[in-house]
Amino acid sequence: MRGTADGGRYLPIAEHGLIGDLRSVALVGTDGTIDWYCCPAFDAPSVFASILDEERGGCFELAATVPARTKQFYFPDTNVLITRFFTEDGVGEVQDFMPLDGESAEADRHRLIRRVVCVRGSIPFRTRVAPRFDYGARPHTVRLTGETAVFESDGMALALTATVPLEADGPDVRGDFKLGEGESAVFALDKVGGDVTPRRCARTEAEEQFAATVAYWRRWLAASRYRGRWREMVHRSALTLKLLTYAPTGAIVAAPTTSLPERLGGERNWDYRYVWVRDAAFCVYALLRLGFTGEAEAFMDFVSRHISPGDGKHSGPLQIMYGIDGRTDLPERTLDHLEGHQGSAPVRVGNAAADQLQLDIYGALIDSIYLYDKWAKPISSGQWDDVCALVDWVCAHWDQPDEGVWETRGGRKNFLYSRLMCWVAIERAIRMANRRGLPADLPRWRECRDTIYRRIMSRGWSEERRAFVQHEDGDVLDAAVLMMPLTKFIAPTDPKWLSTLDVLTEELVSDSLVYRYDPQSSPDGVRGDEGTFSICSFWYVEAMVHAGRIEEARLAFEKMLTYANHLGLYAEEISHTGEQQGNFPQAFTHLALISAAFNLDRALG
């Protein structure tokens, strides 16, 4: 039986590891079941989605048939996942990985390999492969020939090859087999069609692919310049961010899942399989910090190719998010036939927030371009022209209300964070122009930058609360203001800032965990409450580092590390009882961990 007494048939979100091929990912449960996989890309319809509906979602089970304890870990310094089964009669393991074939014809196969090895004694195993195409909405046929099964649906076919006998079971296939010490079995799942035909994966080939995949990840990670404390956690976060990149375009997704609930039973379930300008730009900062300039360059290429200012949208020259192929149309719909994770409906695909006005994205993007220009390589004249167009637009539009960084659906307000990041957009562009002698309307930019600064200091400050607040002329607290010292807007030891930090600590921090805001005092248009927001918890660590509160920062950081799952992965939020909540794993959380670790380590010397 999967899951726990209260979760019923569902494994908790945190009980999963992640594998991928820089095009899509699969979530593998600690019980050996793949219960989330979209093929052939992050935002393609799912073929396994039992994490969202145990009955209808589809899954790939592979486990010992006798009672077993399980443990899961990553093969060191890689994204190859090992799930171990400890039984009375022996120990076995499932090695899950997706080979990285790059630009070869084999890349279109999107191969997923599951290699089962008995390392001690003997163990009986069973498998059940039950794809459910198009989020479980599209029927399929299965054709079984010997050790090859082909699942065919309208517009998509998958081939399963195995080194053990398979048998049909309605629309699924099953297999039972026993392995003795040193014996192995291999399952390979391929997307087939066109020039790609079913092809067996022999044990020797699986071994070679395993070695090649390990070598790929180790070669990639070797470029990291990070030598500080918490290296294992920092490198796991870097490997996770790399898994969230879409190699064909350089896009970086916010998370590889949709509709994992921010609160069990709640309706805060969103599709995160897209490129948020903000999240991706912050990712570039984190990866540049560690020395990964290739990923930064690929994202800048994505920006140049797909995010060109001036298409005249009512939400401004940039959308807040794009498809992984740069598309701008991301219509939101609900999949009413799926019950949602542990019954948390609705399940949504697409994201209506794509049309929102969020002024902060301009600061996030231009800051990442500034850092890329400074740490990686100088931007081109064409890219500078785009930066100028964006800054000119920000100068003309910074003072309008928007939906804000948290994508509230409760109406536009004059959010402080939006103003702050408009200031960042202009300030970083001025720095670039000055450093490289680039042409710019500097008198106008400086005047606008200074106007925003004065506006934040006068109308973003609440004399009554002795703190900077969520939006102008209000008194609601918001953890987003933690970015004020991190963006160098205010000195981290400024009395107004230290007072704000104290008030935030008092009202939004719970055992080092930080809430974004209180939905009761700041209605956001969505019912229900939520957990603490992990990116804010890491921002809090960093803000305390800059304020000189090093010991407090270190304790908060160490506590935060205890909330990671068994593999060092984080979702978006942490529940009241310490469970991971929301889409998983979340790029935002991992990039903030990298930044907090980097700055805390430097402060500790």
N, C-alpha and C positions, 0 to 999 in steps of 0.2 A: 504493500500500500504506500502510495506516495504521500509526501507532505506530513503534517502534524495533526494532532487532535483538533486544534482550532482551525487549521488551514484546509482540513479535509484532504482532497485528492491533489492539492497543489503544493509543489515545493515552494518555499519562500523565495522571493526575488534574489536574496543574497546567496542562495544555495546553487549558484551557477558560475561556470567559467565561460570564457569567450575564446573562440578561434576565428580566424578569418584569412582572406586572401587579398585584402586591399580593394575589394569590390563589394563584398558582403561579409556577414559574420554568422556564426551559429552559436546559440547558447546551449551549453551542455550541463545538465543537472548533476548534482553529486551522486545521484543514483544511476548515472550512465545514460540518461535519456536526453536526446536533443529535442528540445521543445520550443525552439524558435529558430527559423532559418528562412530567409527570403532569397530567392534565386531568380535572376543572376546578379542582382544589385541590392544595395541597402533598402531602396524604396520600392523594389518590386513586390508584388503580392507574395504572401508567405506560402511555403509548402509544408512547413511544420509550425504550428502555432498553439500547441496544447498549453503553453503558458497563459494564453488568453481564453482557452476553452478546452478543458480536458477531453470532452466527448468529441467535439467537431473540429478541433484545430489541427490534428495530425501530429505525429511524433516518430522518432526513430529510437526505439528502446534497444539497449544492449547491456545485459547485466548477468551476474551469477544467478542460477536458478535455485540455489540454496541460500539460507540466511547468511547475510554478510554485513560486516561493518565496512564503510567506505571512507576513503580519504582522497582528497584531490589536490594536486599541486601542478605548477608549471615546470616543465623541463627547464633547468636553470638558464636565465637570460634569454628566454624565447617565448613565443606565443603557442608553443606545442603543449597541449593539456593532457595530463595523465590522471585517470580516475582508477584508484586501486580498490580491490575487493578482498577483504580478509575473511576467510571461511574456516570451518573446522578442519577441512581437508587440504587447504592450500591457499596460496595468495596469487591473484591474477590482476592484470591491469588492462585498461583500454587506453590506447594512445590516440588522441584526436588531433587532426591538423588538416590544413588546407594548403597544398603545395602552391608556391608562388612562381608561376610560369612566365610572368611578365608579358611580353608582346608575342610570344610564340603562338602557334595555332592552338596549342593545348590550353591556353588561357580561356578559350571559349567553352572548355569542358567544365570549368568551375568545380573541379574535383574536390570531394570531401572524403578523406580516408579515415577509417576506424580500424585500428590494428589491435587485436586482442592477444595478449601473451600470458601464459601461465608461468609464473616465475618460481613457484614452490608447490610441491604436491600435485594434486589434480583437481580440476573444477569443472562442473557442468555449467554451460552458458546458454542463454536463449536470446534471440533477437526478434523484434517485430518492427517492420518498416511500414508505416501507414501515412503516406503523404496525403494532404488534403489541399488541392490546388486553389489558388485565388482566395486566400483567407478562408478556406473550407467551403466556398460557395460553388465550386465547379466540379462536376463528377469526372471520374477518370476510369480507364480500363487498365488491366494489368495482364501482361503477356510473359509467361515464365518458360524459359528454355534452359534446362539444366541448372547451372549456377548463375544465370543472368535473368533479372526481372526488369521489364520495361513498363513504366507507368506512363500512360499517355492521357493528356487532357487537351482540350481545345487550345492550341497555341503554345503548348509546353510539354516536353517529355523528359523524364528522368530515367536513367538506367542504373540499376543496382547490380554490381557483380560481387561474387563472394567466393571464398576458397572452401566453403562448406555447403552442403545441400540446403536448398530453400524449398518451401512449399507454399502454394497459394492459399490464402485465407480470405475469400471474398475480394475486396478491393486492396487487401494488404498482402504482404508475404511474411512468413515466419521461418525460423530456423532454430533447431536445438543441436548442440554439439558439446563434446567434452574435450578438454585439453589437458594433457599431462605436462609435467615439468619440461620447460624448454620449447614446447609446441606453441604455434601461433595460428591465428586465422585473420583474414583481411576482408574488409568490406569497403567498397569504393562506390560512391554515389556521384554520378555525372549528369550534367545537363547535355542531352543529345539532340540531334537534329541537324539538317544541312550536311556539312562535311564532317560533323562530329558523330561518330558511330560508337555503340557500346564497345568497351575494351576492358578486358580483365586486368586486374591489378594483382600480379603474382606476389608471393611473399618476398622474393628478392627485390622486386621493384618497390614494394612498400617500404622495405628497409632503406633502399637508396633514397626514396623521396623523403623519408623521415630525416635522414642525415642531411639532405640538401636543404630541407626546411629549417632545421636547427642551425645550419651554417648561415643561411640567409639572415635569420633574426640576430644571431650573434655578431655577424659582420655589421649589421645596421647599428646595433647598440654600442659597438666598439667606438663609434664616432662621438659618443657622449663625452663631454668635458667635465661632467660632475664628479667630484672626488670627495664630497663632504659627508656629513653624518646622514643617516637615513637613506643611504644610497640605494638599498634594495627597493624601498617604497617609491623613491623618485624614479628609478628605472622601470619599475612596474607601471607607473603612471605614464611614462614616456612610451613604453611598448603599447599601452592601451590607446593612447592618443594616435599612435601610428596605425593601429587597427581600425580607427575611425576615419582614416583618410581613404578617399576614392581615387585610386591611382590614375585612371584614364583622364581625369580633369584637374586633379589637385584639390578637389573639394574636401572639406572636413565636416562630418555630420555631428550634430549636437549629442546624439545618442543613437544606437542602432536599433532601438525598439519603439513601439507605439503603444500608448494607452496603459502602460504599467502604472497603477494608481498612486497618486501622492498621498492618499489615505484609503485604506481598505474600505470598500463600500461607498466611497465618495465618487464624485463626478469629475474630479480634476485629473482627467486622463487625456493626454495629448500625444500627437504624432511628432516625434523628434528626429525623424530620419532625413533631415534637410540641413542645408548650410545656413546657419544663423550667422549673419555678418559679425555680430558681437562675439559669439562663442569662438568662431573660427579665427578672428583677429587676435583674441586673447591666447588661443592655442599657438599662434605664430610666435607670440611673445615668449611663451613657456618653452617651446622647442628651440628658439634662438638662444635662450638662456643656457641651454644645455649643449649648444653647438650644432644642432640639426638644421643647417641652412637649406638643404635640399627641399625639405617639406615646406619651408617658408617661401622658397622660390616658386614651388609648384602652386601654392595658394595665391601668390602674387600674380602668377600667370592666369589662374582662374579669375581673379579680380579683373585683370586687364581685358580678358576675353569676354566675360559674362556680366560684369557689374559696371556698365558704363553710365556715368551720370548724364542726366538730361533727357530721359525718355518721357518726361512730362506727366508722370503719375501724380494723382492727388496726394499720395503719401510721401511725396518728395522724390528726388532723383534716384534714391536707392530704395529697394525693398528691404525689409528687415531679414528676410530669408529667401533662399533660392533652392531649386532642385539641384541634385548633385551633378546634373548635366547643364546647369545654368538656367533652366526654365523658370518662368515667373508665375505660372498658373498652378496653384496648389490647392484646388477646391477641397473643402472639408466635408466629409460625409460620415455617417455612423454605420457600423456593421451590426445590425440588430440581431443577426442570427448567432453572434458570439456572446457568451455570457460575461466575458471579462475575467481578468485574473481574480480568483477567489470570489467571483460574482460581482466584481466592481465594473458595472457598465456605466456609460457607454464605451464601446470600442470605436475609436475614431481613426480614420486615415485622411491624409491631407491636413492642412492647417489654415484656418480662417484668419489667424493673426498675421498672415503674410501681407495683408492690406493695411495693417496698423501704421500709424505714424509714431516712430520711436526715434527721437532726436539723438539719443546717446550713441547710436551705431556709428555716427560720423566720427566721433571722438575715438571709439574703439578701432575703427578701420585706419584712420589717419595716424594714430599712435603706432599701430603695427607697421604701417608703411615707413614711418619715421625710424623705428627701430631696425627695420630691414635695411633701410638706406644707410644706417649708422653701423650695424654689426655684420651685415651680410655683403650686399653690394649696392652701389649707387643706383637709384631708380632712373628710368629713362626719361627723355624729354616728354614723350607722350604720356607717361604716368604722371609727371609733374603737372601737365596741362589738366589732367583729370582731377588731381588734388586741388588745384586752383579753382576749378569749377565747383567742386564740393564745398570748399571753404567760402567761396563767394555766396553759395546758396545758404550755408549756415549763418553767415553774417546777416542775410536778409530774413531768415526765418527762425532764429533761435528762440525768440520770445513768444512763440505760440504754445498753447497747451498740447500735450500729446498723451499717448497711452502708457508711456513709461517703460522702464527696463523689465518690469515683472509682467508685462503683457496683460494688464488688468482689463477686464471687460466691463468696467463700471463707469466709463466716461473719461474724457480727457481732463488732465489737470496740469498745472504748472509745476512739474516735478523738479526737485532740486538736482537729482542725479542727471536728468536730461540736460539741464543748464550746465552742470559741471563738465559733462563730456563735450558739449559744444565749445566750452572754453578750451578743453584739451585739443579739439580738432584745430582750432585757430592757433593756439600756442605752439603746437608741434610743427605746424606748417611754417610758422614764423621762424622757428629754430632751423628747419631744413633750408629755408630760403637764405637765412643769414650764413649758415655754415658753408653752403655750396654756391652762394652768390647767385641764386636763381631769381628770375624775374617774378615780382609779386606786388600787389597793391598794399604794401606794408603799412602806410598811414591808416588806411581804412581797417585793415585787419587788427592793428594794435588798438585802435579806438574801440572796436567792437569787443575785442578780448577784455579790455579794461572795464567796459560797460557791464559785461556779464559778471565779472568778478565782483563789482560793487553791488550788483543786483542780488547775487547769492548772499553776500555778507550782510545786506540790509534786510532782504525779505525771506531769506532761507533760514535765518537765525531767529529762534524763539526766545525772547527775554524771559518769558514765564517758565519754559522748560529748561532754560540754560543749555540749549542744545540746537544743533542744526536739525531740521525736520524734513519730512517726506516731500511736502509741496508748499509753495508760497502761502504765507498768511495762514498756516495751519499749525497744529501742535502734535501731529502724528509722527511717531518715530519710524525710521526705516534703515535697515542695515546697509542699504546701498551707499549711505553717506560714509561708510568705512573707506570708500575709495578716495575720499578727499585728500588725505595725506599721501596715499599711494600714487596718485597722479601728480603729486607735487603742487597741488592747488594751494594747500595751507601747510604751514610748518607743523610737523608732527608733535611739537611741544608747545604750540600756540595755546594760551589759556582757554580760548573758546573751544578748541578741538579737544583738549584734555577733559573739559567739562562734558562735552558731547560723548566722549568715550566712556566716562563714568555713568552717564545716564543710560546709554545703550547697554552697558554691562548690567546695570540694575534691572532694566525692564525687558530686554530682548535676549539675554544670554542665560542659558540653563546648563550648568555643568560643562562649560566651554562650548556648548552648541548654541547656535545663533538662529533665531527666527527672523524671517525677512521683515515682517511687520505684523501687526495684529489685525486680522480681517474683520474683527468686530468693530474696531475703532476706525478702520479704513476699508469699507466695503469694496470688494473688487469685482462684483458682478457674478461670482461663482459661489454656490452653496458649499458649506462645510469648511472645516479648518484643515490645517496641514502640519507637517512635521517641521523640524529645524532644517534650514537650508545649508547644505554642506559647503558651498562656495563661500557663503557669508562667514562660516566658522573659520575657514582658512584666511579670509580677508581680515578677520578679527585678530588672528595670530599675528599677521603682518603689521597691522596697525599698532599693536602693542609693541612689537619689535621696534618700529620707528619711533614710538613714544618713549623708548628706553626701558620699558617694563619687560626685560628679557626673561626673567625667571617665570613670571606669569605666562608669558608667551610660550615658553618651552613646555610648561605643564599643560597648557591648553592644546598645544600641538600633539604632545604624547597621548593625551586623552583622545583626541580626534583619531589618532591612528588605531586605537582600540575598537573603533566603530567600523573599520574596514571589514570586508568579508574575509574568508579564509585564504583568499588569493591576493588580497590587497586591493580589491575593487570596491568602488563606491557607486551608488545610485545618486539621484538628485537630492534626496532628503533622508532624514533619520527620524523614525517615529518616536513617540513618547517612551516606548519600551526598548528602543535601541535597534529596531529593525530597519533595513534599507527600504526606501519607498521611492516610487517614481521610476522613470525610464533608466535603463541600466545597461552598461556603465555610462556614466555621464561625463562628457568631456570637460564641462565647466568645473566639476569637482576636482578632477585629476590635474588640470592645468593650474588650479589654485593651490593644490598641494605642492606642486613643483615650485611655484613662486614663493610660498611660505617657507618651505624647507630651505630654499636657496638663501633667502634673506635672513632667516633665523640662524642658519649655519654660519653665515658671514658675520653676524653680530656676536656669536659665541666665540668666534676667532679660532 
